[in-house]
């Protein structure tokens, strides 16, 4: 299969942030998220991502490093919401994952708190992926 490929993520349980899609190119693996502010913040709160965030593939010890972000602050900076109705969309770019069917996880912290964004056991099926061309 030629790169890049797109994976649409469908989860039975809705998390916050919501993982919307995964795009794998020769240069990177891109995870696109949507995040809505929790109800308990009066002005919407904030979001950030640790610069130490990484991906792992089930059955491997290799860590795929975070290499870039769009639409989110890198800790210790924070991106503040303007209201409790705001949505933020952001992308995280990692080293490219292998180009075969696999299950991966995104780890912001190996000892997570409720403020960390860890996503576990995300399946990627290249048979179900959409191949596209970037010009």
C-alpha positions as CSV (number, residue, x, y, z in Angstrom):
1,X,0.0,0.0,0.0
2,X,1.3,3.4,-0.9
3,X,1.5,6.1,1.7
4,X,-0.1,8.3,3.0
5,X,-3.0,6.4,4.4
6,X,-6.0,7.5,6.5
7,X,-7.7,5.6,9.3
8,X,-11.1,6.8,10.6
9,X,-11.3,6.0,14.2
10,X,-14.6,4.7,15.6
11,X,-14.8,4.1,19.3
12,X,-17.7,2.7,21.3
13,X,-16.9,4.8,24.3
14,X,-16.4,8.5,23.8
15,X,-13.4,9.9,25.5
16,X,-12.3,13.6,25.8
17,X,-10.4,14.3,23.8
18,X,-11.9,12.4,20.9
19,X,-9.4,10.7,18.6
20,X,-10.9,11.5,15.1
21,X,-8.4,10.0,12.7
22,X,-4.9,8.7,12.1
23,X,-2.9,9.6,9.1
24,X,0.4,7.7,8.3
25,X,2.9,9.2,5.8
26,X,6.5,8.4,5.2
27,X,7.4,11.4,7.4
28,X,5.1,11.0,10.3
29,X,2.0,9.5,12.1
30,X,-0.6,12.2,12.6
31,X,-3.3,11.9,15.3
32,X,-6.2,14.4,14.9
33,X,-8.3,15.1,18.0
34,X,-11.3,17.1,19.0
35,X,-11.7,18.3,22.6
36,X,-14.5,20.1,24.4
37,X,-14.1,21.8,27.7
38,X,-15.3,20.0,30.8
39,X,-18.5,21.4,32.3
40,X,-17.0,22.1,35.7
41,X,-14.7,25.0,34.4
42,X,-16.3,28.4,34.5
43,X,-14.4,29.7,31.5
44,X,-13.6,26.4,29.9
45,X,-10.2,25.5,31.4
46,X,-7.2,24.7,29.3
47,X,-5.4,21.9,27.3
48,X,-1.7,21.1,26.8
49,X,0.4,18.1,25.8
50,X,3.6,16.8,27.3
51,X,6.7,17.0,25.0
52,X,7.5,13.5,26.2
53,X,4.3,12.0,24.7
54,X,5.0,8.9,22.5
55,X,3.4,6.0,20.6
56,X,4.1,2.3,21.2
57,X,3.1,-0.6,19.1
58,X,1.8,-3.7,20.9
59,X,4.5,-6.4,21.0
60,X,7.4,-3.9,20.5
61,X,9.5,-1.9,23.0
62,X,10.2,0.9,20.5
63,X,8.8,4.4,21.4
64,X,7.8,6.7,18.5
65,X,8.5,10.3,19.6
66,X,6.3,13.3,19.4
67,X,7.9,15.6,16.7
68,X,5.4,18.4,16.2
69,X,1.9,19.7,17.2
70,X,-0.8,21.9,15.7
71,X,-3.6,23.6,17.7
72,X,-2.4,22.7,21.2
73,X,0.2,24.0,23.6
74,X,3.3,22.0,24.6
75,X,3.6,21.9,28.4
76,X,4.3,23.8,30.5
77,X,2.4,26.3,28.3
78,X,-1.4,25.9,28.2
79,X,-4.0,26.8,25.6
80,X,-6.9,28.4,27.3
81,X,-10.6,28.1,26.4
82,X,-12.7,31.2,26.1
83,X,-15.9,29.6,27.3
84,X,-17.5,26.3,28.4
85,X,-18.9,26.0,24.8
86,X,-15.5,25.9,23.0
87,X,-14.2,23.0,21.0
88,X,-10.5,22.7,20.1
89,X,-9.2,20.6,17.3
90,X,-5.5,19.7,17.4
91,X,-3.0,17.4,15.7
92,X,0.0,15.5,17.2
93,X,2.8,14.4,14.8
94,X,4.9,11.4,15.8
95,X,7.6,9.4,14.1
96,X,6.0,7.1,11.5
97,X,4.4,3.9,12.7
98,X,5.1,0.6,10.8
99,X,3.0,0.1,7.7
100,X,1.3,-3.1,8.6
101,X,-1.7,-4.0,10.7
102,X,-1.0,-3.3,14.3
103,X,-2.4,-2.1,17.6
104,X,-0.8,1.1,19.1
105,X,-1.1,3.3,22.2
106,X,-0.5,7.0,22.7
107,X,1.2,7.6,26.1
108,X,1.4,11.1,27.5
109,X,2.5,9.8,30.9
110,X,3.5,6.4,32.1
111,X,2.0,7.3,35.5
112,X,-1.0,9.2,34.3
113,X,-3.2,11.6,36.2
114,X,-6.7,12.7,35.2
115,X,-5.1,15.5,33.2
116,X,-3.0,13.2,31.0
117,X,-4.2,12.1,27.5
118,X,-3.4,8.3,27.3
119,X,-5.1,6.2,24.6
120,X,-4.6,2.5,24.7
121,X,-5.0,-0.4,22.1
122,X,-6.0,1.6,19.0
123,X,-6.2,-0.9,16.1
124,X,-4.9,0.0,12.6
125,X,-6.0,-2.2,9.7
126,X,-4.3,-1.3,6.5
127,X,-7.0,-3.3,4.6
128,X,-9.6,-0.8,5.9
129,X,-7.4,2.3,5.4
130,X,-8.1,4.9,2.7
131,X,-5.0,5.6,0.5
132,X,-4.7,9.2,-0.8
133,X,-2.2,11.5,-2.5
134,X,-0.9,14.8,-1.1
135,X,0.2,17.3,-3.6
